[in-house]
Amino acid sequence: MRGNLEVTTNIMVFTFKGQLDAFSEKQFKTFVTNNLKNDLPFIIDLTKIDFLDSSGLGALVQTAKECKKSKLGFSVVGNSRVAQTIKLVRLGDFLNLKSNLEDALNYLKN
């Protein structure tokens, strides 16, 4: 898995490519946590993720819990496969799942 970070209009966008699973969830968590120092709202873009398993979902849930505790705005964007996995375990609302980057940006601006 590879991660990238962009900051646009005071919103950080984390983009990930590859697989978010038991082998990469620690790397994912470290990358996100290390870049959340400035309290900007952020988007986790998973549109280029090929595979998401329960460990990956766990990392997303843990990140969401930390954000809710510190009242930090966030959203998750996923391709159809990722979105289907998230919805299957009924985490769409909890993770503020949006179908595209534009919807996620609008969600965080409001």
C-alpha positions in Angstrom: 0.0 0.0 0.0 1.1 3.5 -0.8 -0.1 6.7 0.8 -0.1 10.3 -0.3 -1.2 13.6 1.3 -2.4 16.8 -0.3 -3.8 19.9 1.4 -6.4 21.9 -0.5 -8.5 24.7 0.9 -7.7 23.8 4.5 -8.8 20.2 4.0 -6.2 17.4 4.0 -6.8 14.6 1.5 -5.1 11.2 2.2 -5.0 9.0 -0.9 -4.2 5.4 -0.7 -3.4 2.8 -3.3 -3.2 -1.0 -3.1 -4.6 -3.1 -0.3 -5.8 -2.0 3.2 -5.5 -5.2 5.1 -3.8 -6.9 8.1 -0.4 -6.3 6.4 -0.8 -2.6 5.8 -3.2 -1.4 8.5 -0.3 -0.4 10.9 1.4 1.5 8.1 -2.0 3.2 7.2 -2.6 4.2 10.9 0.9 5.5 11.4 0.8 7.6 8.2 -2.6 9.2 9.1 -1.8 9.7 12.8 1.6 11.3 12.0 0.0 13.8 9.7 -3.0 14.9 11.9 -1.0 17.3 14.0 -2.6 20.5 12.6 -6.3 19.8 13.4 -7.4 20.3 9.8 -10.5 18.2 8.7 -9.5 15.4 6.3 -10.6 13.0 3.7 -9.4 9.4 3.4 -9.6 8.6 -0.3 -9.8 4.8 -0.9 -10.9 4.9 -4.5 -7.7 3.3 -5.6 -7.8 0.5 -2.9 -8.2 -2.9 -4.5 -9.0 -4.8 -1.3 -10.3 -3.9 2.2 -10.5 -6.5 5.0 -11.6 -6.5 8.6 -8.2 -5.2 9.8 -8.5 -2.3 7.4 -12.0 -1.6 8.6 -10.7 -1.7 12.1 -8.1 0.9 11.3 -10.8 3.2 9.8 -13.1 2.8 12.8 -10.2 3.5 15.2 -9.4 6.7 13.2 -13.0 7.7 13.2 -13.3 7.2 17.0 -10.2 9.4 17.5 -11.7 12.1 15.3 -15.1 12.1 17.0 -13.3 12.3 20.4 -11.3 15.4 19.3 -14.2 16.8 17.3 -12.2 16.7 14.0 -14.1 16.6 10.8 -13.4 13.7 8.4 -14.9 11.7 5.6 -14.1 8.5 3.7 -14.4 8.1 -0.1 -14.4 4.7 -1.6 -14.8 2.9 -4.9 -17.8 0.6 -5.4 -16.0 -2.4 -3.9 -14.8 -0.5 -0.8 -18.1 1.3 -0.3 -20.0 -2.1 -0.6 -17.7 -3.6 2.1 -18.2 -0.6 4.4 -22.0 -0.6 3.9 -22.2 -4.4 4.4 -21.0 -3.9 8.0 -23.2 -0.8 8.4 -20.3 1.6 9.0 -21.3 4.1 6.2 -22.7 6.7 8.5 -20.1 6.3 11.2 -17.3 6.8 8.7 -19.1 9.6 6.8 -18.8 7.6 3.6 -19.2 9.6 0.4 -19.3 8.4 -3.1 -16.7 10.9 -4.5 -14.2 13.5 -3.5 -16.4 16.4 -4.4 -19.2 15.2 -2.1 -16.7 14.7 0.7 -15.2 18.2 0.3 -18.7 19.7 0.3 -19.6 17.7 3.4 -16.6 19.0 5.3 -17.0 22.6 4.2 -20.5 22.7 5.7 
